[in-house]
């Protein structure tokens, strides 16, 4: 096993940890959309769950992220905005 395998394993573990945190704060519909997105656009999906996980850690999310909010987050990521506010 070389160094790259270990780095890839660490990255995979970090992504799984982010997913676990983010999914706890997402509705079933949003999780389903995330799963589909991850298959087609892995990098975008990972960015989205990282943003959700960060919002959880900074107490910006009070309720579950809905599918509609998740779609809006994806639009914001695609337009290159640097910040996203979770509205109630």
C-alpha positions, 0 to 999 in steps of 0.5 A: 500500500502506498501513501496515495491509498492512505490519503484516499481512505482518509478522504473517504472517511472524512466524506462519510463523516460529513454525510452522517452529520448532514443527513441527520439534518435533511428530510428523506426527500433531500437525502434522496436528491443527494444520493442521486446527485452523488452518483452524477456529480460527486464533487457538487454533492460533497460540497453541498453536504460540507456546507450543510455540515458546517451550517449545523456546527455553527447552529445556522440550521434549526430544522431539517433541510428540505428538498426545496432548500437543498435544490436552492443550495445547489443553485447557489453553489453552481452560481458561485456564491460564497455564502448561503443562508438557511431560511426558516 
